[in-house]
Amino acid sequence: MAKRDFYDVLGVSKGASSDEIKRAYRGKAKELHPDRNAGNPDAEGQFKEANEAYEVLKDADKKAAYDRYGHAAFEGGMGGGPRGGQGDFASAFSDVFDDLFGDMMGGGRGGGGRARATRGSDLRYNLRVDLEDAFAGLQKTIDIPTSVTCKTCSGNGSEGGAEPQVCPTCSGMGKVRAQQGFFTVERTCPTCTGAGHVIKNPCRACGGAGRVEKNRSLSVNIPAGVETGTRIRLAGEGEAGLRGGTSGDLYIFIEVTEHDLFERDGNQLHCRVPVSMTAASLGGDIEVPTIDGGRTRVKIPAGSQTGRQMRLRGKGMPQLRGAGRGDMLIELHVETPVNLTSRQRELLDEFSQLGEDNNPESSTFFSKVRSFWDGMTN
C-alpha cells in the first residue's frame, strides 16, 4: 500500500511553517493517541503515521529532501530518515509532550540551568486581646519563630555565595523522562529532587537550604473594633522562600477575651445591671460604667421589671475601619433582698397585706391558673 503524502497526513500545506507543522501534529497526536482511542483499531496505525510525518517535516534537512524526492528520499539508503516506517517516536512526541500532558504532570518544564525558586510558607499567629484593647486599638510587639533568608549565602545555599551548578542528570529541568513503549513517563529528578541545580559546596550556616530558623520580633498594629475571628495579613512576613523565592505571608488571627462587665454582640455592648427591689419599684438614677473607662447616669422608670432594657446610643464598640460606634444596652435585673432583719420582715409583711393591685402580672397569671383548674374540674 502506497504511503500517504506527509503533508496530507498532518493536514498542512507544503509551504507551512515549522510552528504550523507542530500545531498540526499536536492536534493529530491528541486526537489519535491510543489512550483516547481504546475502541478504534485504526487509531494506532494513524498515530504512527502522523508521528512518522512529523519526524520528517520538523527537520529542515529532512523536509528539504522530502520536498525534492518524496518518500524515495528515505528508501534505499538515501538518508537517515524514519526507520521501519514508524519514525523515532520518543523524539517526535517529546516535542509536544508538555503541550498535551503538561497540566497532568504538574506543569511545563523549567528553563535549563535556572534554579527553581519556591515561595515560603504562610504562617499563622493567634493573638488574644482584651475587650478594652479591641475598643481602643493598640500597637503590639509579637515574637514569631520562622525561617529567614540566610545572610551568609544570600539565600542561594552555596558556600561563599557561589552560583549553584546545573544538574547533570536533568540539565536543569528538574524532571527526567523515560520511554516505555508508546508512553513517556515523567518523574522528579532523583539527583536534584526537582530543584534543577545542585550545590557542590553547601553553605555551612544553613546547610544548603538558603534559610535559617530564627525568632523575629514584629510590631503589629491592631485597629480599633477588631473582634474574635478578625484576620490581619502582613504580606511578606511569613517564612522565607527557598533559592531566592518570595517570602510567604503572616496571618494574625484575633481572639477577644471575655469581659467581666460587658458582653459583646457585633459593635453593640450589653451590660446586665442589678437594681434593688425598692429602686425598681420607686424609680431613680443609677450609675453604670462604659467601655472607655467612663461612667454615665441612667434613669430607672418606676415599676421597672427584670429584663427591661435601656439603650445608650454611641456607647458601644467602634466600627472596624469605619466611622461611628454601636450602642450599649443596659438590662435591668431586679434583685430580691436577702438576709432580712426582723423589722424588714415586718414591713414587707405589712406591705403584702395591703393588697395585690401592685403586682398586676402576678394577678393576671394566677387568674389564668384558677380558670385552668376550674375547666379541668368541670
Backbone torsions as a table, in degrees:
resi	resn	phi	psi	omega
1	MET	NA	129.0	-176.8
2	ALA	-68.2	142.7	178.9
3	LYS	-72.6	145.0	176.4
4	ARG	-75.6	153.0	177.0
5	ASP	-62.2	134.5	-176.2
6	PHE	-61.3	-34.8	178.4
7	TYR	-66.6	-38.6	177.7
8	ASP	-67.6	-35.9	-179.7
9	VAL	-60.4	-43.3	-179.3
10	LEU	-88.5	-10.9	178.6
11	GLY	74.4	37.3	178.9
12	VAL	-126.9	163.5	178.0
13	SER	-83.9	166.8	-177.8
14	LYS	-66.3	-25.6	-179.4
15	GLY	-94.7	15.0	-177.8
16	ALA	-65.0	144.5	177.9
17	SER	-76.5	169.8	179.7
18	SER	-64.2	-35.8	178.0
19	ASP	-67.1	-39.4	178.4
20	GLU	-66.4	-37.9	177.8
21	ILE	-65.4	-42.3	179.6
22	LYS	-64.9	-42.8	179.0
23	ARG	-62.8	-40.1	179.2
24	ALA	-64.3	-42.9	179.6
25	TYR	-66.9	-37.4	177.7
26	ARG	-58.1	-46.3	178.6
27	GLY	-62.6	-41.7	179.5
28	LYS	-66.4	-43.8	-178.6
29	ALA	-63.3	-39.4	179.3
30	LYS	-68.4	-38.6	-178.1
31	GLU	-72.1	-38.8	-170.7
32	LEU	-103.4	-0.1	-177.1
33	HIS	-55.7	134.5	-176.4
34	PRO	-55.4	-30.6	-180.0
35	ASP	-63.9	-25.7	-176.9
36	ARG	-103.1	4.1	-176.9
37	ASN	-136.7	50.6	-177.6
38	ALA	-62.9	-29.5	-178.2
39	GLY	-96.7	8.4	-178.0
40	ASN	-115.2	103.0	-177.4
41	PRO	-67.8	-19.7	-178.5
42	ASP	-85.7	-14.4	-174.0
43	ALA	-63.4	-39.0	-177.3
44	GLU	-63.4	-43.6	178.7
45	GLY	-64.3	-40.8	179.0
46	GLN	-67.7	-34.0	177.6
47	PHE	-64.5	-44.0	178.3
48	LYS	-64.9	-37.3	-179.9
49	GLU	-64.7	-44.0	178.3
50	ALA	-64.6	-38.5	178.8
51	ASN	-63.7	-42.3	179.0
52	GLU	-64.1	-41.7	-179.6
53	ALA	-64.6	-43.2	-178.5
54	TYR	-68.6	-36.3	179.7
55	GLU	-59.2	-32.2	179.3
56	VAL	-83.8	-50.3	-170.5
57	LEU	-74.3	-18.3	178.9
58	LYS	-77.4	-20.7	-178.3
59	ASP	-96.1	123.9	-174.9
60	ALA	-59.9	-42.5	-178.9
61	ASP	-68.0	-44.7	179.9
62	LYS	-66.3	-36.6	179.2
63	LYS	-64.3	-41.7	179.2
64	ALA	-64.1	-40.1	178.3
65	ALA	-65.7	-40.2	-179.4
66	TYR	-67.0	-41.2	179.2
67	ASP	-60.6	-30.0	-176.3
68	ARG	-89.6	-42.0	-173.1
69	TYR	-114.0	-7.7	-178.1
70	GLY	71.4	-150.5	-177.9
71	HIS	-64.0	-24.0	-178.3
72	ALA	-64.7	-18.5	-178.5
73	ALA	-63.7	-22.0	-176.4
74	PHE	-117.3	18.5	178.1
75	GLU	-116.7	149.5	176.9
76	GLY	68.2	27.4	174.4
77	GLY	79.1	18.1	-178.1
78	MET	-76.7	-16.6	-178.9
79	GLY	-169.8	176.0	-179.3
80	GLY	-96.6	50.4	-177.2
81	GLY	-80.1	-159.8	-177.7
82	PRO	-59.5	140.7	-179.2
83	ARG	-101.5	137.9	175.3
84	GLY	65.7	16.5	178.2
85	GLY	74.5	6.6	-177.3
86	GLN	-114.6	-22.8	-178.3
87	GLY	79.1	173.0	179.5
88	ASP	-88.1	95.4	-174.2
89	PHE	-58.8	-46.3	-177.3
90	ALA	-58.7	-42.1	-178.0
91	SER	-66.7	-44.8	-176.4
92	ALA	-72.8	-49.1	-173.0
93	PHE	-70.4	-29.0	-179.6
94	SER	-66.0	-22.6	179.3
95	ASP	-64.1	-28.9	-177.6
96	VAL	-118.0	8.8	-177.6
97	PHE	-58.8	-46.5	-179.0
98	ASP	-64.7	-36.3	179.4
99	ASP	-64.0	-38.7	-175.8
100	LEU	-81.8	-45.3	-170.5
101	PHE	-123.6	16.7	-177.1
102	GLY	-60.2	-39.3	-178.5
103	ASP	-66.8	-37.6	-178.9
104	MET	-70.1	-27.6	-176.9
105	MET	-94.7	6.3	175.1
106	GLY	95.0	22.9	175.6
107	GLY	110.4	170.4	-177.5
108	GLY	-77.3	-179.5	-179.3
109	ARG	-78.4	150.7	176.7
110	GLY	-83.9	168.2	178.5
111	GLY	-70.4	140.9	-178.3
112	GLY	-61.0	132.3	175.7
113	GLY	78.0	2.8	-177.3
114	ARG	-103.5	124.4	-179.1
115	ALA	-68.3	137.6	-178.9
116	ARG	-82.6	114.5	176.8
117	ALA	-79.5	140.7	-179.5
118	THR	-121.6	129.1	-179.6
119	ARG	-67.3	141.5	178.0
120	GLY	-69.6	159.0	-179.3
121	SER	-73.6	150.7	171.9
122	ASP	-75.6	150.2	179.6
123	LEU	-119.9	151.9	178.0
124	ARG	-120.8	138.4	177.1
125	TYR	-132.8	123.9	178.2
126	ASN	-91.9	123.2	-176.2
127	LEU	-121.2	123.3	177.6
128	ARG	-98.0	133.3	178.9
129	VAL	-132.3	154.3	176.3
130	ASP	-76.3	160.4	178.1
131	LEU	-62.4	-35.8	177.6
132	GLU	-62.9	-39.5	178.0
133	ASP	-69.5	-36.0	176.6
134	ALA	-65.4	-30.5	177.9
135	PHE	-72.7	-46.0	-173.3
136	ALA	-91.7	-21.5	-171.0
137	GLY	79.6	158.6	180.0
138	LEU	-161.0	162.4	172.6
139	GLN	-105.6	119.9	-174.4
140	LYS	-127.7	139.4	176.7
141	THR	-98.4	127.4	-179.6
142	ILE	-122.9	152.1	177.4
143	ASP	-104.7	125.5	-176.3
144	ILE	-116.7	117.9	170.8
145	PRO	-78.7	118.9	-174.1
146	THR	-152.5	179.0	174.9
147	SER	-101.9	133.0	178.8
148	VAL	-122.9	159.1	-179.6
149	THR	-61.7	133.0	179.5
150	CYS	-68.3	122.5	-178.8
151	LYS	-75.3	-24.7	-177.3
152	THR	-65.9	-44.4	-177.0
153	CYS	-109.6	6.2	-179.2
154	SER	59.3	24.4	173.6
155	GLY	93.2	-3.9	-177.8
156	ASN	-92.4	-6.8	173.4
157	GLY	85.2	-5.3	-176.8
158	SER	-99.8	144.8	177.7
159	GLU	-61.7	130.9	179.6
160	GLY	74.5	7.3	179.0
161	GLY	77.5	15.0	179.5
162	ALA	-66.0	149.5	-179.3
163	GLU	-71.1	136.1	174.9
164	PRO	-61.3	155.2	-178.6
165	GLN	-97.0	151.0	178.7
166	VAL	-63.3	135.2	-179.6
167	CYS	-63.3	124.5	-178.4
168	PRO	-71.0	-21.0	-177.7
169	THR	-77.8	-45.7	-175.5
170	CYS	-109.9	2.3	-179.5
171	SER	56.7	34.7	176.5
172	GLY	88.0	-0.6	-178.4
173	MET	-75.6	-29.6	-175.4
174	GLY	84.6	-7.7	-179.4
175	LYS	-139.5	152.4	175.9
176	VAL	-123.7	154.3	-177.3
177	ARG	-123.3	146.3	177.5
178	ALA	-132.1	136.0	-179.5
179	GLN	-89.5	124.4	176.5
180	GLN	-128.3	93.6	-176.9
181	GLY	63.8	-123.8	-180.0
182	PHE	-88.7	4.9	-175.1
183	PHE	-115.1	142.5	174.3
184	THR	-109.0	119.9	-178.4
185	VAL	-101.9	128.9	-179.1
186	GLU	-114.4	134.1	180.0
187	ARG	-142.6	164.8	179.9
188	THR	-65.4	137.8	-179.0
189	CYS	-62.7	126.9	-178.7
190	PRO	-72.5	-20.6	-176.8
191	THR	-78.8	-46.4	-176.3
192	CYS	-107.2	0.2	-179.1
193	THR	52.4	38.3	175.0
194	GLY	90.7	-3.8	-177.1
195	ALA	-74.3	-28.0	-178.5
196	GLY	87.5	-5.7	179.3
197	HIS	-148.3	163.0	177.9
198	VAL	-126.4	150.8	-179.2
199	ILE	-109.2	115.1	-178.1
200	LYS	-72.1	-44.5	-178.6
201	ASN	-122.9	91.7	-177.5
202	PRO	-62.0	147.3	177.8
203	CYS	-63.5	133.0	-178.4
204	ARG	-70.4	-28.1	-177.0
205	ALA	-72.6	-39.2	-175.7
206	CYS	-115.8	-1.6	179.5
207	GLY	68.9	20.2	178.9
208	GLY	93.4	-4.1	-177.9
209	ALA	-76.3	-24.5	-179.1
210	GLY	84.9	0.7	178.7
211	ARG	-151.6	157.1	-177.9
212	VAL	-131.2	156.0	177.9
213	GLU	-80.3	137.4	-177.4
214	LYS	-160.7	144.6	172.6
215	ASN	-84.5	131.3	-176.0
216	ARG	-124.5	135.0	177.9
217	SER	-96.4	131.4	179.8
218	LEU	-127.3	141.2	174.3
219	SER	-95.9	120.5	-174.4
220	VAL	-114.5	133.4	177.4
221	ASN	-93.9	114.1	178.0
222	ILE	-96.6	110.9	-176.1
223	PRO	-72.1	153.9	177.1
224	ALA	-65.1	140.1	177.5
225	GLY	99.4	0.0	179.4
226	VAL	-64.0	152.9	176.3
227	GLU	-138.5	171.3	-179.4
228	THR	-56.7	128.7	-177.6
229	GLY	100.4	-12.6	176.9
230	THR	-63.0	134.8	-178.9
231	ARG	-117.1	127.4	178.6
232	ILE	-112.0	125.9	-178.1
233	ARG	-104.5	126.7	175.0
234	LEU	-111.7	103.3	-175.3
235	ALA	-66.5	134.2	175.6
236	GLY	75.9	6.9	-179.1
237	GLU	-101.2	11.9	178.4
238	GLY	-88.8	-151.8	-177.8
239	GLU	-70.9	142.2	179.6
240	ALA	-65.9	147.5	179.0
241	GLY	-77.3	164.1	177.0
242	LEU	-91.9	142.4	175.7
243	ARG	53.5	44.0	176.3
244	GLY	83.9	6.9	178.9
245	GLY	-68.8	161.5	-179.2
246	THR	-68.7	153.7	178.1
247	SER	-76.8	153.1	175.1
248	GLY	-76.1	-174.1	-179.6
249	ASP	-107.3	158.9	176.0
250	LEU	-109.8	126.2	178.6
251	TYR	-111.2	122.3	178.7
252	ILE	-103.3	118.7	179.2
253	PHE	-100.5	125.5	-175.0
254	ILE	-91.9	137.2	170.2
255	GLU	-127.1	119.2	179.3
256	VAL	-93.3	122.9	-177.1
257	THR	-73.3	158.0	179.7
258	GLU	-69.4	150.4	-177.9
259	HIS	-109.4	151.2	-179.1
260	ASP	-71.1	-29.3	-173.9
261	LEU	-110.7	-34.7	-171.7
262	PHE	-113.9	145.3	172.2
263	GLU	-118.0	131.7	-172.9
264	ARG	-99.0	141.9	173.0
265	ASP	-139.5	92.7	-174.4
266	GLY	68.5	-123.9	177.1
267	ASN	-101.8	14.5	174.9
268	GLN	-102.4	150.9	176.4
269	LEU	-119.9	141.6	176.5
270	HIS	-116.5	135.7	178.3
271	CYS	-132.1	119.6	-179.6
272	ARG	-91.5	117.2	-173.1
273	VAL	-114.5	120.0	175.5
274	PRO	-78.3	139.5	177.0
275	VAL	-130.4	149.6	-179.5
276	SER	-71.6	159.0	-179.8
277	MET	-60.9	-40.3	-179.7
278	THR	-68.2	-39.7	179.0
279	ALA	-65.1	-39.9	178.4
280	ALA	-67.9	-33.1	-178.7
281	SER	-76.5	-46.0	-174.5
282	LEU	-90.4	-19.5	-175.6
283	GLY	84.5	170.8	-179.9
284	GLY	152.3	-170.6	-179.1
285	ASP	-110.0	142.3	173.0
286	ILE	-129.5	158.1	-180.0
287	GLU	-108.4	127.0	-178.1
288	VAL	-122.2	151.6	179.5
289	PRO	-82.7	159.3	173.5
290	THR	-122.4	158.7	-172.3
291	ILE	-65.5	-22.3	-179.8
292	ASP	-83.2	6.7	178.8
293	GLY	93.6	-2.1	-179.5
294	GLY	-89.9	-167.0	178.1
295	ARG	-146.4	153.9	179.3
296	THR	-145.4	150.3	-179.1
297	ARG	-94.2	137.7	-178.5
298	VAL	-124.3	133.3	179.5
299	LYS	-87.2	125.1	178.8
300	ILE	-93.3	118.5	177.0
301	PRO	-66.9	145.9	177.3
302	ALA	-62.5	139.6	179.5
303	GLY	80.8	19.2	179.4
304	SER	-66.8	142.7	179.9
305	GLN	-110.5	162.5	175.5
306	THR	-59.4	135.4	-180.0
307	GLY	98.6	-11.5	178.9
308	ARG	-65.1	135.8	-178.3
309	GLN	-115.6	145.2	175.1
310	MET	-130.5	135.8	-173.9
311	ARG	-100.0	128.9	173.2
312	LEU	-107.6	104.5	-173.3
313	ARG	-71.4	137.5	177.0
314	GLY	74.7	13.1	-179.5
315	LYS	-106.6	12.3	-179.8
316	GLY	-94.6	-150.1	-177.6
317	MET	-86.6	150.1	177.6
318	PRO	-71.2	153.2	176.1
319	GLN	-74.3	129.1	-179.0
320	LEU	-61.9	122.5	-179.6
321	ARG	50.6	38.0	178.9
322	GLY	-145.9	-175.2	-178.5
323	ALA	-103.6	152.9	174.2
324	GLY	87.9	167.6	179.3
325	ARG	-130.5	156.8	175.5
326	GLY	-77.2	-169.9	-177.6
327	ASP	-107.0	164.1	172.3
328	MET	-114.1	131.8	179.9
329	LEU	-106.6	122.8	176.5
330	ILE	-94.5	123.1	178.1
331	GLU	-112.5	121.9	-176.7
332	LEU	-81.3	142.6	174.8
333	HIS	-130.8	104.5	-177.3
334	VAL	-73.5	124.0	-174.3
335	GLU	-98.8	130.4	176.4
336	THR	-79.1	129.5	-177.8
337	PRO	-67.3	145.7	179.0
338	VAL	-127.5	170.4	178.1
339	ASN	54.6	49.7	-176.4
340	LEU	-72.8	145.4	172.3
341	THR	-82.4	170.1	179.4
342	SER	-60.8	-41.7	180.0
343	ARG	-64.7	-41.2	178.5
344	GLN	-63.5	-37.7	177.9
345	ARG	-64.2	-42.0	178.8
346	GLU	-61.3	-45.1	-179.4
347	LEU	-64.3	-41.3	179.1
348	LEU	-68.9	-36.7	178.1
349	ASP	-66.0	-41.2	176.8
350	GLU	-63.0	-40.7	179.1
351	PHE	-62.9	-42.2	-177.4
352	SER	-67.2	-25.8	-179.2
353	GLN	-81.5	-8.2	-178.2
354	LEU	-79.5	-4.3	177.6
355	GLY	126.7	166.6	-177.7
356	GLU	-107.8	7.6	-179.6
357	ASP	-63.8	-17.0	-179.6
358	ASN	-79.7	-9.0	-177.3
359	ASN	-124.9	70.7	-174.8
360	PRO	-62.1	-33.9	-178.3
361	GLU	-67.6	-42.2	177.3
362	SER	-64.7	-42.9	-179.8
363	SER	-60.8	-42.9	-179.8
364	THR	-65.4	-42.3	-178.5
365	PHE	-63.4	-49.4	-176.8
366	PHE	-71.5	-23.7	173.0
367	SER	-65.8	-40.4	177.4
368	LYS	-67.6	-35.6	178.6
369	VAL	-63.7	-44.6	179.6
370	ARG	-62.4	-40.2	177.6
371	SER	-64.2	-37.1	178.3
372	PHE	-64.3	-44.9	-180.0
373	TRP	-66.1	-41.0	178.9
374	ASP	-61.0	-41.5	179.0
375	GLY	-64.6	-37.4	178.4
376	MET	-68.6	-36.6	-179.7
377	THR	-68.8	-42.2	179.2
378	ASN	-68.9	NA	NA
